[in-house]
Amino acid sequence: MNDSAMPRLIEGDPTDSLADLPARNAEKDPQRVAFSVKEQGAWRDVTAAQFNLEVRELAKGLVAEGLEAGDRLAIMARTRYEWTVLDFAVWTAGGVPVPIYETSSAEQVEWIVKDSGTKFLVVETSAHAAVAEEARGNLSGLDKIWVIDDSDLDTLVSRGSSVSDEQLQARIDGQQRDSIATIIYTSGTTGRPKGCELTHDNFLGLAENTIAKLGDVLDKDNASTLLFLPLAHVFARFIEVLAVTAGRRMGHSADIANILDDFQAFRPTFILAVPRVFEKIYNKANETAVSGGKGKIFAKASETAIAWSEAQDTGSVPLKVKVLHAVFDKLVYSTLRTKMGNQVEYAVSGGAPLGTRLGHFFRGIGVTILEGYGLTETTAPATVNVPEKVKIGTVGPPLPGVTVRIADDGEILIQGLNILRGYHDNEEATLEALRDGWFHTGDLGELDEDGYLKITGRKKEILVTAGGKNVAPGVLEDRLRAHPIISQCLVVGDGKPFIGALVTLDEEMLPGWAANNGLGALTIEQARTNETVLAEIQGAVDEANKAVSKAESIRKFSILAEDFTEDNGTLTPSMKLKRNVIMRDFEDEVEALYGS
């Protein structure tokens, strides 16, 4: 199969926009809890009517301060309720919000503000304000900077009293589905980030059709989600719109280190995350079990969960697996579900391949992960597994209104309601990416007999060894990153006689693992040459190699002294490897693998 298409289920009024949602929800069910906001350790509920009022008041303040229709306002903050209020306030005022990662440097802020033509900037903290002021020295078009922590949003609200309801309604009416809703900048794994112009229908139309398709997840009165991914990322931004469109309760959390505490307090019914979050939950549970002398029990429980899940696909669960699954549900699985709030039925995973092992494990404990696929240019999801037919190992069929095609060279092409309008002020990049009505993703994949997509690699990241063997590094890297003490991995070998790997250790997981293996306190530097650690990593490499042919397998690896991070420039804010930077910065380590 080369094409997989899903007809659009919901058309919607062409004059609608995202700015219509708050008032529509308030009119429909004013007392429904739309958000829960964490304040000083407790959660405060915000009704649909309150949210609409906050959005309108802030929108009036922005208009009073000079925001004109079509003006850009950038937001640089962690994931918090105020970001969502700002998004909808800017849309209500007729503006275009531009997200910026809160970890961005002054140079990155300068580029995004300048390239997008941003006039106003809202930042969260004084530290962000300092970065913004540094960037401002090279900018002429940035008029004002407001700081959330300095109560500047309250000041804006107080200045909006002079703006009438009629003026605000004119701004709302001035937009429709084909208007630009936002400009989101790509991660920039190579070169300058490009600004993706996404329309109101890209978000609203896709949200409406996703709701129609994922009824089991969203069509429940108690459906709720806790958002903890950065709102500068298109995935989180889409879920923000999805929750408001569906009228479902949403919370925000920026405390990733203690996210399980927030899960238990908020009790979401569905969550979205990247695979690394699910890996961390699994690895932490395993480490806790081992340190408590219950490592063998957890290992058997994990094996049983995977076997039970795999049996779901055959339609027949062996009696022994059924019995063990029931026992472990009481002993192990229920505890894990409780740590996630005890209400989570579904999780949506995107951003990178999840891996079949984790997919089966979580379904086996009672949390079905719906793996999906998309890019900034596709307004996040283009495909996603659906509850009625989950195929673990795939990223599902297209969402309604989306068509996926596999080109002759294996590249994934996408067409539909979710495709960007173009790259901002970059006609050359737009023409290269959008050809004959199809967006060229740069990813490689295949479609099965049911139209479910499987990602097989990245076109630009294919390594060609000296022997002429084409190798997709992602398969090996994803499997290695699943190991508890491995943080990051880069597979190398382009033009080389064999495939190698640069591996970094997880500083957070290493102490517990070392203690459980009788090694005591172990620094990263000591671990790099420790025989037990080296043997453990070799075992992980051997396991990863089972996924590929001998010619594609990793023959040698090196453990690096430092991790790949956003701070040292080797990771993008969305945790993608900057391969060109890593190959440059660790050139000596790569060459050492090949004895030169």
FITORVO-124656 format. One record per atom (N, C-alpha, C): x, y, z. Coordinates in steps of 0.02 Angstrom, whole numbers, plus 50000, padded with zeros to 5 digits. Layout:
<nodes>
XYZ ...
</nodes>
This chain:
<nodes>
500424994050000 500005000050000 500445006250000 500315010949954 500705017149950 500335023249976 499665022849980 499265028450005 498795026150060 498705030350110 498215029150163 497865035750177 497205035850166 496825042150173 496255041150221 496105046350260 495535046350306 495115052550291 494495051650269 494075057450252 493965062050312 493905068450299 493745073350351 493045072050377 492965071450443 492315070050473 491925076350490 492295081650509 491985087950530 492245093550485 491795097150454 491995102750410 492055109250449 491545110950488 491565117050527 491415123250486 491195128450520 491045134850488 491695138150467 491765140050402 492395143150379 492545149850412 492045152950443 492165159450476 492385158550549 492405152350573 492615151150641 493365152350649 493575153450711 494285153750728 494375151450800 494995150750821 495135148750890 494885153950940 494815160150917 494575165450961 493845164450982 493475160350945 492765159150961 492675154251019 493185150251034 493095144651080 492925146651152 493285151451184 493135152951254 492405155051266 492155159651224 491465161951233 490965156451218 491115152451168 490675146851150 490615141951208 491175140251239 491175135651296 490815138651356 490915145151368 490595148451424 489845148651416 489625149651355 488905149851342 488585142951349 488945137851327 488685130951328 488635128251399 489145129151439 489155126351507 489615130651551 489355136351574 489775141251608 490125138651672 489805133951708 490085131651771 490515125351764 490605122951704 491035117151695 491755119051712 492105114751747 492805116051764 493225115151701 493515120551677 493915120451616 494655119151630 494895121851687 495595121151706 495645120051780 496185116651800 496385116451870 497095119351872 497185124451915 497815128151916 498165126751983 498795124651979 499175123252040 499455129652069 499265130952132 499495136852167 499685134952239 500325135852254 500585134352321 500395127452345 500475122652299 500375115652317 499665113152313 499175117652301 498475115652295 498215117252225 497675113952206 497395114952138 496755118952142 496735124552107 496155128952105 495785128052039 495135127052041 494745125951980 494555132551948 494565132651882 494355138351842 493785136051796 493215139251801 492645137351759 492715140051688 492295137651643 492295139951574 492125147451571 491665149651615 491485156751616 492065161051641 492415158651693 492995162351719 493555162851667 493675157351632 494195157351581 494035162351526 493415162351503 493205166951451 493305174151474 493115175651537 493195182451563 493935184451566 494365179951590 495085181451594 495375182651525 495175178651477 495425179351408 495215186151380 494575187951388 494315194151360 494645200251393 494735200051459 495035205651494 495765206751473 496125201251465 496825201851444 496855204051371 496405201551330 496385203651260 496265211151254 495815213751294 495675220951293 496305224851314 496665222251364 497275225551386 497795225751330 497845220351293 498325220151237 498135225151183 497485225451168 497245230351119 497405237451142 497275238751206 497405245451233 498145247251230 498585242151235 499305243351234 499585243651163 499145243051113 499365244051044 499415237951000 499185232151024 499195226150982 498665226950927 498895227050865 498445227550808 498305220550779 497785220150738 497625213750706 498225211450665 498415205250675 498985202450638 499655203450671 499685207550725 500325208650760 500555202250795 501225201450798 501515195650832 501665197250905 501495192650949 501675193051019 502015186451037 502645186851058 503005180751075 502925179151149 502915172651166 502855170351235 503455165951251 503795167651305 504385163751327 504275161951400 504055155751412 503885153651480 503865146151485 503845143751547 503735136651558 502995135051547 502825128751551 502125126651542 501725128751604 501285133551594 500875136151649 500215138851622 499725139651666 499055141751647 499065148451610 499485153051632 499515159751601 499685159451527 500075154351507 500235153751435 499595152551396 499175147951420 498555146451384 498095152551382 498045156151437 497645162351437 497915167251386 498585167951384 498895172451335 498755170351264 498825163851249 498695161451181 497995163651159 497495162251199 496805163751179 496665171251182 497005174851226 496915182051228 497195185351165 497785182951143 498085185751081 497635184151022 497375178051018 496915176250963 496285180650966 496025181751027 495425185751035 495545193051013 496155195351024 496335202151004 496545202550930 496525196850895 496685196850824 497425196050809 497825194450861 498545193950851 498775186850837 499445186150832 499755179750815 500285178150868 500145173450913 500655171550964 501225167650933 501835169050957 502435165650932 502785162550993 502805155950999 503105152751057 503865152651055 504185153551113 504905153051120 505055148651180 505505143851172 505695139551228 505995143751284 505825142151345 506065146151402 506805145151415 507095140151382 507815138851388 508215142351333 507895146051290 508225149051232 508745154251253 509265154651212 509795159751223 509575166351194 509955171651210 509805178251183 509835178251107 510315174551080 510385174251007 509775170850975 509525165551007 508935162150981 508315166550986 508245169951042 507685174551050 507715180050998 508305182650988 508405188050938 508175185650869 508385179550850 508215176950783 507455176250775 507125173250823 506405171950818 506015178450817 506195183050862 505845189550864 505945193450800 506555193550775 506705197350714 506375194150653 506455187450646 506195184050587 505435184250584 505105183750642 504375183650643 504065190550641 504475195750654 504215202550656 503825203850720 504035200750775 503695201450839 503755208550867 503185211350891 503175218050920 503155217850996 502865212451024 502785212051096 503045205351120 503335205251181 503605199151209 503385198451282 503105192651298 502925191051367 503405185551391 503755186851446 504205181851475 503955180151545 504215174651572 503965172351637 504335175551696 504995175451694 505395177351752 505865183151737 506185185651790 506695190951781 507295188351742 507445181951750 508005178951712 507845178951638 507215177251621 507005177451551 507035184651525 506835189351568 506835196451548 507545198751532 508035196351571 508735198151558 508965195551491 508765189451474 508935186651408 508605190751353 507965192551365 507595196351315 507905203351305 508115206451359 508425213051354 509085212751316 509455207251327 510085206351289 509945205751215 509415201951198 509235201251128 508975207851099 508635211651141 508315217851119 508815222951093 509445222551117 509955227251096 510085227151021 509925221450989 510025220850917 509375220950877 508835223050911 508175223050879 507885230050878 507555231750824 507235238350820 506475237950824 506195232050809 505465231550806 505115229250869 505495227250920 505195224850982 504995230651027 504345231951033 504105237851070 504105236951146 503825231251169 503725230551242 503875223451264 504125222951327 504245216551359 503855216451425 503435211451435 503055210751497 503275204451533 503295204751600 503545199151641 502965196451683 502805190051675 502245186951711 502345187351786 502955185651809 503085185451881 503085192451914 503105197651873 503065204451899 502355207251898 501865202751887 501145204551885 500985209251827 501395208851774 501265213151716 500615211451680 500395205151684 499765203351652 499175206651688 499225207151755 498705210651793 498675218051773 499275220851763 499305227951742 498985228851673 499115224051628 498805224351562 498045224151566 497795219751609 497065219151618 496775225751641 497115229051687 496855235451714 496835240951662 497245240251610 497265245351558 496765244251502 496395238551507 495945236951452 495245239651460 495115243451512 494435245851525 494175250551471 494635253651435 494425258451383 494215254951318 494335248451313 494165244651252 493475241651260 493035242951212 492345240651218 492275233351193 491715230351213 491555223551190 491495223451113 491225228951086 491135229251013 491805229350977 492285232951005 492955233050975 493265226050976 493175222651032 493465216051038 493125211150990 492465211650984 492105207250939 492315208350867 492485214550850 492725215950782 493385212350768 493805211950820 494445208350812 494305200850803 493835198150842 493665190950836 493385189550767 492925193850744 492595192850679 493075193750621 493635197150634 494115198450580 494545192450562 494455186850598 494845180850584 494385175250562 494665170550525 494295164550506 494785158750502 494535153150480 494945147050483 495595147550443 495585151250389 496195151450348 496675157050369 496525160550424 496975165750450 497565162350486 498145165850488 498715163150525 498565163350600 498665157650633 498545157250705 499185158150744 499735155550719 500365155750755 500945154550707 501535156450729 502145154750693 502585151050742 502685144550729 503085140350774 503745138650739 504285139750774 504945138650744 505185131550756 505435128450703 505675121550707 506285121250753 506455115350773 506995114450822 507675116850797 507785116650732 508415118950706 508985114050718 508885107550699 509415102650706 509995104350660 509835107650605 510355110250560 510155117250539 510605121950545 510475128750523 509975132450566 509755138150541 509275142450576 508585139150579 508235139750635 507545137350638 507105140950587 506625137250559 506165140150511 505495141150545 505155146750529 504515148250560 503945145150521 503595140450551 503025137150518 502395141250530 502095143650476 501465147350481 500885142350482 500565141950540 500005137350549 499365141350557 498835139050525 498205142750524 497745140650581 497205144450590 496705142650640 496395135850623 496295134450558 495995127950540 496495122250549 497145123650541 497635118450556 497525115750626 497415120250674 497295118150743 496575116150756 496105120650738 495405119550754 495115113650715 495235113450650 494975107950608 495265101250629 495915101250644 496235094950665 495975092750733 495865097650778 495605095950845 494895093150839 494475096350800 493785094050792 493765086850765 494185085450716 494195078850685 494525073650729 495015075750770 495315071150818 494805069150871 494415073950894 493885072550944 493385067550915 493205068550852 492725063950819 493005056950813 493665056450806 493985049850796 494165046450862 494355050350912 494595047450976 494075048351031 493455046251017 492915046951065 493045043351130 493355037451127 493485033651189 493945037451236 494365041751209 494845045551250 494535052051276 494165055451232 493955062351247 493215063051263 492795058351241 492075059151248 491825056351314 492115058651369 491915056651436 491875062851480 491365063051523 491275069051564 491865070451609 492215065151632 492785066251677 493455066551642 493445066651575 494075066651537 494485072851554 495125071751567 495565077351586 496275075551569 496685080651561 497395079451547 497825084451584 498415082151603 498905086351636 499465087651585 499535093851566 500025095751515 500695097251548 501215093751529 501875095151559 502425095851507 502275094651443 502765096051391 502805103651379 503355106151353 503415113451342 502895115951292 502545121251311 502035124051266 502345127551206 503005128251205 503335130751145 503335125451091 503205119151110 503195113551062 502505112751033 502465111250969 501825110750934 501375105350964 501665099850989 501285094351017 500865096751077 501195100151124 500845102751183 500335108051162 500515112151115 500075117551092 499425114651062 499505109251024 498915106050995 498465103051049 498765099851099 498365096951153 497995102451192 498315108251200 497995113951232 497355115751194 497405116251128 496825117851087 496315112151088 496565105951087 496125100051087 495695099951150 496005101151208 495635101051271 495105106451274 495275112451250 494785118051250 494225116551201 494405114051142 493895112451091 493415106951116 493705101951150 493295096351175 492935098051239 493105103751271 492805105551334 493005100851390 493655099051392 493895094451442 494395097951489 494395095951552 494815099151603 495555098151588 495935103451597 496655103051584 497025106451641 497615103751657 498065106851705 498745107751673 499165111651707 499845112951682 500345111151736 500915108451716 501455107051764 502125107851728 502575111551761 503255112351733 503755108551775 503505104951826 503945101351873 504035094151851 504435093151798 504515086551769 504835081651819 505285084151862 505625079751910 505135076551958 504595080051973 504095077452020 503415076551988 503415074651924 502795074351886 502315069151914 502575063751943 502135058551971 501735061252030 502015065952068 501645069152122 501055073052095 501165076552040 500625080452008 500105075851977 500325070251949 499855065251923 499365063051978 499655061552037 499245058952092 498755064152118 498945070452116 498505075752140 497975077652088 498185078052025 497735080351971 497285074651946 497555068551942 497205062551920 496935063151849 497385063951800 497155064351730 496905057651704 496475057851653 496235051651622 496645050051560 496965055251531 497435053951475 498015058951480 498595056751458 499185060951460 499525060651392 499945065551379 500365065251319 501085066151342 501525062451309 502225062751329 502655060351272 503305061351280 503795058551234 504035051951263 504305047451222 504515040851247 504965041051308 505395046251313 505855046551369 505495046751436 504895049751439 504515050051501 504285042951521 504045039151472 503825032351486 504415027851506 504995028951474 505595025351492 505785026751565 505745033151584 505925035151652 505465031851704 504805031751689 504325028751735 504485021351744 504615017951688 504775010751691 505435009551729 505955013351710 506615012251740 506615013751815 506255019051834 506225020851905 505865015451945 505325012651916 504965007251950 505415001051957 505784999651906 506244993951907 506784994951960 507075000951962 507605002452010 507345001952082 506745004552093 506445004352160 506334997152182 506094992952135 505974985952151 506624982352168 507144983652129 507794980352140 508084982352208 508074988952222 508354991352286 507954988752346 507314987052335 506904984352389 506914976752392 507354973752354 507414966452354 506864962952315 506504966752272 505944963752234 506074964052159 506714964152141 506894964652070 506634958952028 506664952752056 506434946852018 505684947052008 505324949552059 504594950052054 504414955051999 504754960851999 504604965851948 504774963251878 505334959751872 505534957051807 505004952151781 504744947951825 504224943151805 503574946751789 503424951951828 502814955851816 502854959451748 503454962051733 503564965451669 503494960551611 503794954751619 503754949451567 503034947351556 502654946851610 501944944751605 501524950151572 501644956551590 501264962051559 501364962151484 501994961251463 502154961251391 501824955251356 501864949351388 501564943351358 500804944051353 500494946951406 499774947951405 499574952751348 499954958151341 499804963051288 499894960051219 500434956451210 500554953251145 499994948351128 499724944951179 499194940151168 498544943551146 498464949951165 497864953651143 497824954051067 498414954251036 498424954950963 498264948350928 498334942850964 498174936250934 497464934150949 497164937451000 496474935751019 496414930051068 496984927551091 496964921951138 497514922551190 497314923351253 497804923951308 497874917251343 498474914351345 498574907951379 498354908451452 498074902851478 497814902751546 498344904851597 498954902351590 499494903951637 499624911451639 499624914651580 499734921851575 499164925651608 498534923151597 497954926351629 498004926351705 498194920551732 498244919951805 498794924351833 499384924051802 499934928251825 499774935651819 499434937551764 499254944451753 498784946951808 498314942751828 497854944651882 498214945451948 498704941151962 499094941552023 499514947952024 499874949051969 500304954951966 499914961451962 499294961051939 498894967151938 498794969852009 498714965352056 498634967352126 499294969252158 499824965552140 500464966552173 500874972352145 500844973152078 501304977952044 500944983152003 500514981051957 500224985651908 499794990951941 499394989051992 498964993852025 499374999352058 499964997452085 500405002452116 500655007452065 500845005052005 501075009551952 500515014151928 499915011351922 499355015551900 499205020951952 499265019152016 499165023952070 499665029652066 500285028052050 500805033152043 500645038051986 500255035651938 500055039951882 499375043151893 499105042551954 498475045751971 497885041151974 497985034851952 497475029651956 496865030851911 496905035751867 496355037051820 496565036551748 497225036251736 497475036351667 497295029851630 496915030551577 496755024851534 497165024951470 497295031051446 497665031651383 498225036751390 498755035551353 499305040351347 499465040951273 499605046951251 499795048051182 500535049451181 500905045751140 501625046451135 501815048951066 502265053751065 502515056351001 503195059351009 503485061750955 504135065050958 504715060450940 504635053950954 505145048950938 504815042150943 505115037050913 504825030350917 504805027750989 504255024651009 504165022251077 504515015451088 504465011151039 504745004451048 504194999651070 504194993551042 503654988851056 503674986451129 504264985851159 504314983351228 503924987851275 504034994451271 503684999051316 502944999351300 502784999051236 502074999251216 501694993451246 501984987351241 501644981451268 501644981651345 502184983951375 502204984251449 501654988551476 501584994751450 501084999251478 500374996851463 500264994151404 499594991351392 499464985551440 499984981751455 499914976151500 499754978151571 499944984151592 499784986451661 499134990451663 498824991451604 498174994851603 498185001951578 498735004151548 498785010851518 498965010051445 498485011051401 498605010051330 498935016251300 499525015251271 499875020851239 499685021051166 499415026551145 499235027651075 499805031451042 500235027751008 500815030950978 500605034450913 500855040550904 500685044350845 501305047250813 501205050850758 501765053650720 501555060350690 502025065050692 501905071450660 502505075950669 502465081850640 502995086750644 502685093550657 503105098550669 502855105350676 502445107250614 502695105250556 502375107050493 501695103750483 501555098450523 500905095050517 500465096550578 500615102050613 500235104050673 500215098350723 500785095050732 500865089250776 500575083050742 500025080050766 499855073250742 499605073050670 499885068450632 499635066850565 499315059950567 499605055650609 499335048850618 499335047350693 498895042750713 498885040550783 498505033950788 498735029550831 498365023450844 497705025050877 497195021150863 496525022450890 496345016750939 495965018350991 495815013451044 495525006951018 495095007350967 494775001250943 495244996550906 495824999150884 496304994850850 497004997850857 497344995750910 498024997950923 498514993050892 498964995550852 499494991350824 500154993850852 500384990550905 501014992550936 501584991250887 502024996350881 502564995950832 502425000250771 501795002650767 501615007450714 501415014050747 501335019250706 501105025750731 500385027050709 500045021650689 499335022050675 499155024350605 498495024850592 498245027250527 498205034850528 498095037950470 498015045350468 497395047450508 497435053550536 496855056550568 496365058750513 495725059750529 495245061950479 495455068550446 495425068750380 495635074650343 496375074450323 496705068850335 497415068150320 497535062150274 497995062950227 498205057450183 498955056550189 499175050350194 499885048650196 500065044650133 500615046550103 500865043050043 501585041050054 501775035250031 502475033150031 502755033949961 503245038349954 503555039649888 503975033649866 504185033749804 504585028149777 505225026849816 505515032249845 506135031349883 506005030049957 505355029049975 505185027450044 505015033350088 505075039550060 504935045450101 504185046150115 504025048350176 503335049350196 503105056250172 502565056450133 502265062750110 501585063450143 501395069550160 500765070650195 500385076350162 499725075450158 499285080550129 498675081050175 498395087150183 497785087450222 497685093950260 497195093850305 496985099850341 497505102250392 498005098150406 498485099950459 499145102750432 499205103350366 499845105350336 499945112950340 500545115050359 500695122150365 500555126050301 500435132450309 500325136750251 500985137950214 501525138150251 502195139250222 502665141350277 503305141950259 503805144550306 503825152150301 503815155450358 503775162750360 504365165950324 504205170050274 504705173750236 505275169350210 505105163250190 505615158550165 505305154450108 505245157650051 504915154549993 505305148549968 505965148949971 506385143449947 506255137049987 506235137650054 506115131850096 505395129250087 504925133850077 504225131950066 504155127850002 504465130149948 504415126649884 504765119849887 505285119349927 505635113049933 505225107949972 504885110250025 504505105650068 503815104050041 503485108950009 502805107949983 502835107449907 502775101349883 502805100149811 502195096249787 501865098949737 501275095849708 500735094349761 500685098849809 500165098049860 500345093349916 500965090749917 501175086049968 501745088850009 501705087950076 502255089950119 502755084150124 503375085550107 503905080550108 504235080650177 504125075250217 504325075250287 505065074150298 505405070850251 506105068950263 506175062550302 505605059750325 505615053350360 505455047650312 505685041750330 505555035750290 505055031350325 504615028050287 504125023750319 503805018950270 503345015050297 502965010250257 502265009650285 501795007950243 501095007050262 500914999650259 500544997250311 500334990250309 499664989650274 499384983550276 498764982250239 498174986150266 498214988450329 497664992450359 497784999950354 498325001950320 498465009050313 498815012050374 499075007750418 499445010150477 500165011450456 500435017050481 501105019250461 501635016650510 502185014450484 502765012550524 503355016750502 503685019950550 504275024150535 504885019650532 505255020250478 505855015850470 506515019750473 506485026350470 507115030050474 507025037250452 507575040750448 507565047750427 507995048250364 507725051150312 508055051350247 508745054450251 508795060150286 509435063750288 509925060750338 509685056050379 510125053250430 510375046250412 510215043950354 510445037350333 511205037350328 511525032550361 512245031850358 512415026850303 512925028250265 513155023550214 513875021550232 513965015250251 514625012950271 515085012450211 515725011450226 516225010850172 516065004950127 515705000050155 515514994250115 514874995250076 514585001350080 513985002950041 513335001050074 513344999150138 512734997150174 512375003250201 511725003950184 511315009350211 511055007450280 511165011950329 510965010550398 510555016350425 509955014850452 509545019850485 509725019850560 510045025050585 510295025050654 509755025150707 509165027750690 508645028650740 508435022250775 508415016750738 508195010350767 508655008250824 509315008750812 509795006850863 509805011850921 509765018250904 509785023450957 509185022851004 508595021650977 507995021251018 508045015251066 508295009651042 508345003751084 508875004751139 509415008051123 509935009251173 509695014151227 509335019351206 509095024251254 508595021351304 508315015551287 507835012351332 508175009451394 508835008651392 509185005751449 509205010751507 509115008451569 509075013051626 509655017851634 510275015651622 510835020151636 511105023651574 510775022651517 510975026251456 510525032351448 510835038251441 510455044351431 510345045651357 510905046151320 510855047651249 511335043151209 511225042851145 511645038651102 511645041551032 512225041651001 512285043650931 512645038050893 512305035250844 512605030050802 512985033250746 513605031050734 514045033950683 514265028450635 514595030450582 514855025550534 514805027550462 514605033850449 514545036150380 515245036050347 515315032050295 515955031550260 516475027550297 516275024350352 516745020550393 516655013050380 517145008950402 517105001750388 516564998050427 516335000950483 515814997750522 515435002950562 514895000850595 514475005250634 514725005550706 514765011650733 514965012750802 514445017050838 514565018350902 514085022450940 514445026450994 514205032651003 514405036851060 513835036451110 513995034551172 513495033451223 513615038151282 513085040951310 513145044951371 512745041651427 512965042651488 512645039451546 512135044151579 511615041151607 511085044951641 511305046351712 511465052651725 511725054651791 511215053551847 510585053751830 510055052951880 509965045551898 510015041051848 509895034051860 510505030151883 511105032751867 511725029051881 511825027351955 511725032152003 511845030452073 511445024552099 510795024452083 510375018852105 510575012352075 510735012552009 510945006451974 511605003852003 512075008452015 512725006552043 512645003452112 512225006352153 512105003652220 511794996752217 511314995852172 510984989352165 511454984052138 511994986052106 512474981352078 513124980852118 513094983352180 513654982652226 514264986852209 514164992252172 514734996352152 514845002452197 514365003752242 514425009552285 514345016052246 514625021452274 514595027952239 515055027752179 514795030052122 515175029652059 515055036052020 515595039652004 515525045651963 515465043651890 515265048351848 515225046951776 515915045151750 516425048751772 517105047551748 517335040551768 517185038451829 517365031651851 516975026351812 516335027851800 515895023051766 516115021751695 516425026651663 516625025951593 517095020051582 517505018551632 518005013251624 517875007351670 517325007551707 517175002051753 516964995851714 517254990251730 517124984051692 516394981951696 516084982651754 515374980751761 514924985151718 515074991651718 514694996351677 514794994851603 515414993751583 515564992251513 515204985851490 515194980951534 514854974651517 514104975851510 513824980151553 513104981751550 512934985351485 513354990051466 513224993651403 513314988951343 513804984551347 513904979651293 513274975251286 512984973351343 512374969451341 511804973251308 511774979851322 511254983951291 511364984551216 512004985051197 512184985251125 511984978751091 512144973151124 511974966651095 511224965951086 510844968551135 510114968151130 509854972651073 510144978551066 509954983051012 510114980150943 510674976750939 510894973750875 510424968350850 510014965650895 509544960450873 509024963250824 508954969950823 508454973050780 508694974050708 509354972950696 509634974350630 510054968550606 510264969150543 510704963950515 511414964750542 511824959850530 512514960050556 512894966050527 512774967450463 513124973050431 512914979850460 512314980050491 512064986350520 512194986850595 512474981650625 512534981450697 513124985650723 513064987750786 513584991750818 514164987150838 514764988650813 515344984450827 515754987150886 515774993750894 516154996850948 515765002850975 515875004351039 515555010151068 516045013751114 515895020051128 516295024051174 515825027651221 515975027351287 515575031151336 515895037951345 515505043251333 515765050051336 515775052651408 516195057651419 516265060651486 515705065451502 515335067751452 514785072351463 514175070251423 513595072551446 512965070751413 512845075451354 512385073451310 512145078051259 511575082051291 511635088551291 511145092851323 510995098951281 510465102351298 510305108651265 510825113951281 511075113751344 511565118751366 512215118451326 512445112451309 513075112151271 512955112051196 512335113151176 512185114051105 512115107751065 512085101951098 512045095651061 511325092951056 510865096051094 510155094151089 509745100351074 509205099351036 508725104751025 508275105151086 507875110551094 507405110951151 506905105151153 506765102051095 506305096351094 506675089751098 507305089951122 507705084051137 507925080051076 507975083351019 508245079950959 508995080950956 509355075850933 510075076250927 510275080950871 510755085350885 511045089550832 511665085750806 511545081450758 512065076750736 512685080350710 512575085650673 513165089150645 513595092250700 513275094850753 513635097850809 514015092450848 513685086850860 513995081350898 514595078550859 514505077650794 515055074950753 515645079750752 515505086250756 516045091250758 516385091450826 515975091650880 516245092450947 516585086050973 516375080350947 516655074050971 517015070250915 517315074250870 517665071250813 518215066450835 518595068250887 519135063950910 518875057350937 518325057650973 518035051451001 517785046850945 517495049850893 517265045850836 517855042550802 518375046450788 518965043650754 519305038250795 519275038950862 519585033950906 519255027150899 518605027150882 518255020850871 518555016850813 518835020550766 519095017350706 519855017050705 520155018350763 520885017450770 521305022550736 521035028750727 521445034050696 521275040750726 
</nodes>
